[in-house]
């Protein structure tokens, strides 16, 4: 498939890129720092630009079958309106270009998933991650209201560990303590979800 990946320079997005290339897909990435992907110059199409820019997203989205967004704020606890602005750009570009399929990385604890969180998780979500989660919730309301065939992915705490290949995924999962999931396994699920109608218009909570 022709695949556009947002957030490809981040750790989760890079896993998605690698999986897509291994599967023989045609991969396009939109990146503010194209130089961060120099090692992939001969394998992917790198479009320089910003995921919050309608113009830049349109340019990258032309000819794509699926958009996977793995945008994140790395170690920052401030959203700086990234997710809401990116969602607006992606929704507008997709409607203009005619792309319908979107797999969007969120975080467990955002929106309705907060109700299923453990006591330990809720403390973190209400304090340290409060700003980022509020902005993610705005972005997801817009995505849900769009005409896109979306899947929203809600991983628990992300780790740098290797892929296990076995993880729990469901629209709702019981939580105890503060469970984790490797970025590699999250990327595995997102990539597989992009190829299947199973998770269209559904939330996917994922954890070890």
C-alpha positions in Angstrom: 0.0 0.0 0.0 1.0 3.7 -0.3 1.4 4.8 3.3 2.0 8.3 4.8 3.5 8.3 8.2 3.5 11.3 10.5 5.9 11.3 13.4 8.3 9.1 11.6 11.3 10.6 13.3 10.0 9.6 16.7 10.6 6.1 18.2 7.2 4.7 17.6 6.9 6.1 14.1 10.3 4.8 13.1 9.2 1.3 14.0 6.2 1.7 11.7 8.4 2.9 8.9 10.7 -0.1 9.3 7.7 -2.5 9.3 6.2 -0.9 6.2 9.5 -1.1 4.3 10.0 -4.7 5.3 6.5 -5.5 3.9 7.3 -3.8 0.6 5.0 -0.8 1.0 5.6 2.6 -0.7 6.3 4.9 2.3 6.1 8.7 2.5 7.0 10.6 5.6 6.3 14.2 6.5 9.0 15.6 8.7 10.2 18.9 10.1 13.7 17.5 10.2 14.2 15.5 7.0 17.9 15.1 7.9 16.9 12.8 10.7 15.9 10.3 8.1 19.0 10.5 5.9 19.6 6.8 6.4 16.3 6.0 4.7 16.8 8.5 1.8 16.9 5.7 -0.8 13.9 3.8 0.6 11.2 6.4 1.5 9.9 9.7 0.1 10.7 12.4 2.6 8.5 15.5 2.4 9.8 18.4 4.5 7.0 20.1 6.4 4.9 20.4 9.5 2.1 18.0 10.4 0.1 21.0 11.7 0.2 22.7 8.3 -2.8 22.0 6.0 -0.6 22.8 3.0 2.2 20.5 4.0 -0.1 17.6 4.9 -1.9 17.9 1.5 1.4 17.8 -0.3 2.4 14.7 1.5 -1.0 13.0 1.3 -1.5 13.0 -2.4 -1.5 9.5 -3.8 -1.7 7.8 -0.3 -4.0 4.9 0.7 -3.5 5.2 4.5 -2.3 7.7 7.0 -0.7 6.6 10.2 0.1 9.2 12.8 2.6 8.5 15.6 3.0 12.1 16.6 4.2 12.7 20.1 5.9 15.3 22.3 8.8 13.0 23.4 9.8 14.0 27.0 7.7 17.2 27.1 4.6 17.4 29.3 3.3 20.3 27.3 1.2 19.7 24.2 1.7 23.2 22.6 -1.5 22.5 20.7 0.3 19.9 18.5 -2.4 17.2 18.5 -5.4 19.5 17.9 -3.7 21.4 15.1 -2.4 18.2 13.5 -5.8 16.6 13.6 -7.3 19.7 11.9 -4.7 19.6 9.2 -5.0 15.9 8.6 -8.9 15.9 8.5 -8.9 18.9 6.1 -6.2 17.4 3.9 -7.8 14.0 3.8 -11.1 15.4 2.7 -9.5 17.5 0.1 -7.3 14.8 -1.3 -9.7 11.9 -0.9 -7.9 9.7 1.6 -10.2 8.0 4.1 -8.2 5.7 6.3 -6.5 7.1 9.4 -4.7 5.3 12.3 -4.0 7.8 15.1 -1.8 7.2 18.1 -3.2 8.5 21.4 -2.5 7.5 25.0 -4.4 5.4 27.4 -6.2 7.7 29.9 -7.4 10.2 27.2 -11.1 10.7 26.9 -13.4 7.9 27.9 -10.5 5.5 28.6 -9.8 7.5 31.8 -12.7 5.7 33.4 -11.0 2.4 33.0 -7.7 3.6 34.5 -6.3 2.3 37.7 -5.9 4.6 40.7 -2.1 4.8 40.1 -2.7 5.8 36.4 -5.3 8.4 37.2 -2.9 10.2 39.5 -0.4 10.6 36.6 -3.0 11.5 34.1 -4.5 14.2 36.3 -1.2 15.8 37.1 1.9 15.2 35.0 0.1 14.5 31.7 -2.9 16.8 32.2 -1.9 19.3 29.5 -1.0 16.8 26.8 -4.1 14.7 27.5 -6.4 17.7 27.3 -5.1 18.6 23.9 -5.2 15.0 22.7 -8.9 14.8 23.7 -9.6 17.9 21.6 -7.9 16.2 18.6 -9.9 13.0 19.0 -13.3 14.7 19.2 -12.5 16.3 15.8 -11.4 12.9 14.4 -14.5 11.1 15.7 -16.7 13.8 14.1 -15.0 13.6 10.7 -15.9 11.4 7.8 -12.6 9.5 8.0 -12.4 5.7 8.7 -10.4 6.3 11.9 -8.9 4.0 14.4 -7.7 5.6 17.7 -5.0 3.6 19.5 -4.5 3.9 23.3 -1.3 2.3 24.6 -0.4 2.3 28.2 3.0 3.5 29.3 5.4 3.2 26.4 8.8 1.5 26.8 11.8 1.1 24.5 11.8 -2.6 24.9 11.8 -5.1 22.0 8.6 -6.3 20.5 7.1 -9.3 22.3 4.6 -10.0 19.5 2.0 -10.9 22.2 -0.1 -8.1 23.7 -3.6 -7.4 24.9 -5.9 -5.2 22.7 -9.5 -4.4 23.1 -11.9 -1.5 23.2 -11.8 -1.7 27.0 -9.3 -3.5 29.2 -9.1 -3.7 33.0 -6.1 -2.0 34.5 -4.0 -2.7 37.6 -1.1 -0.5 38.7 0.7 1.2 35.8 1.1 -1.4 33.0 3.4 -0.9 30.0 3.7 -1.7 26.4 6.7 -1.5 24.1 6.7 1.1 21.3 7.6 -1.8 18.9 4.5 -3.7 19.8 2.3 -0.6 19.5 3.8 0.0 16.0 3.0 -3.6 15.1 -0.6 -3.2 16.0 -1.0 0.2 14.2 0.6 -1.2 11.1 -1.7 -4.3 11.1 -4.8 -2.1 11.9 -4.0 0.0 8.8 -4.4 -3.0 6.6 -7.6 -4.3 8.0 -11.2 -3.0 8.4 -11.5 -4.7 11.8 -10.7 -1.6 13.9 -12.4 1.1 11.8 -14.4 3.5 13.9 -13.2 1.8 17.1 -10.9 2.5 20.0 -8.0 0.1 20.5 -6.6 0.0 24.1 -3.3 -1.9 24.0 -1.0 -3.2 26.8 1.2 -6.1 27.8 
